């Protein structure tokens, strides 16, 4: 859906879709501390719990992150030069949601509902 960009009022200068995907992957690897044998970050520890319950947790989280980035891009009416700022705010929001006590699966994240739109 995001690739075809059929919904929402698009910014004049759109973000590069493939580059966004690569950056989201890298951001998740860092945020979840996946390069470590044992994650030390709160997000990383919580993610391991989620992964234990759902082997597709990373895929779901990736989709949520991409929708979140797109939504923030539109709200901010961002330009290409603001891409890093939008990525940073996406990460911050994901980190906040991952450590919520009532999140037992990626589907429990408040932003997961964005995937239904």
N, C-alpha and C positions, 0 to 999 in steps of 0.2 A: 504494500500500500504506500509506504513512504517513497519508494523508488519512483512510482508513477505520479506522486504528488497531486492526487485528485481532490483532496480536501483541504480546507483552510485557505486563508489569504496568504499567499507566499510573499516572502521578502523580495525586494528588488534584486538582491545579489544572493543567490542560494548557496548553501554550504556544499562542498564537494562530497557526494554521497559515499563513494568508496573510501575516501580519506577519513570521513567520519566513522565508518565502520572499523577501520584499522585503529583509529584513536580510541574508540570505545573498548575494543579488545585490550589494548595496552593499558588503558585506565583501569579496567576491571582486574587485570593481572596485578597491577600495583596495589589497588585498593584492597583486594582480597588477600594480598600477600601470597599469591600462588607460586612465586619463585622460591619460597622457603619450604623446607620439608615440614615444618610446623608453623602455621601462621601465628603471629603475635598481635596483630591488630584486632580490635573488636569486630570489625566487619569480616575479617578473614575467619575468625573463630566461629562467628555466627553462620557464615557461608558453609563451612564444613558440616555444621549441624543440618542445614537445609539440604545439602548435597547427600547426606546420609538418608534423608527421607525421600529424596527425588533425584534420580540420576540425571535428569534434564534441567536441574536448577540453573546451571550456567547459561544454557540456551535461553531459558525464560528471562533470566536477569539481563542478558544481552538485549533481548527484544524490549524489555522495559526501559533500559538505559537509552536505546535508540529513540523510542517514542518520547521519552523525557527530554532528550536533547532537541528533538524536533519541536516539541511544544514550547520549550524555553526560547528557541530560536525565533519562533513566530511572535511570542509575547514581547520579546525584547526588540523585535524588528531588527535583528542583528545583521551586521555585514560580515563579510569574510574576515575582516580584521578583528572581529570580536569572537572568533571561533574558540580561542583558548579560554576566554571568560565564560562562554556558554558551557564548555566542557567542564570547567572547574565547578560551576554551579550545579551541573548534572551530578558530578561526583559527590558534592556536599549533600545534595538531597538524597541520593541513594544511600550514603553512609548513615544519615539520620534514620531512614526508614528501616534499614537492615538491623539496627540495634533495638528497635521497638520490641517490647516484651511480648506482645501478642502476635508477632510474626513467627509462625512455625513452618511456613513454606513461602516460596517466592510469590505464590498466588495470594498471600496475606498482605503483601506490601500495598500500602494505599495507592501507589501509582500503577499497580497491576491493572486496574480498571481501564487504564489508557489503551490497553491492547484490544479492548472490545470496540473501540471507536473506529 
